[in-house]
Amino acid sequence: MLSGDKGASNSDPWATGKTASNHWIETGSHVMVVEPTVKTMAGSPRDPDPDPKKPYVVWPGTPYEHLMLPVK
């Protein structure tokens, strides 16, 4: 994911494109931390429209949530 992404919905893990209500976000270069517990994510923003230049939780409240760490 260091080459960046073309964006994804931060509320719908199955979304294939941007809509007015699916909280589309483009992060650019990033590292994802996926783990069975949310300990690493404690204190990270869980807002559906986070600042993509700071760490945040993707798909909060779903079984697919993970921590997104932007790389500058």
Order of alpha helices (4+ residues) and beta strands (2+ residues): beta-beta-beta-beta-beta
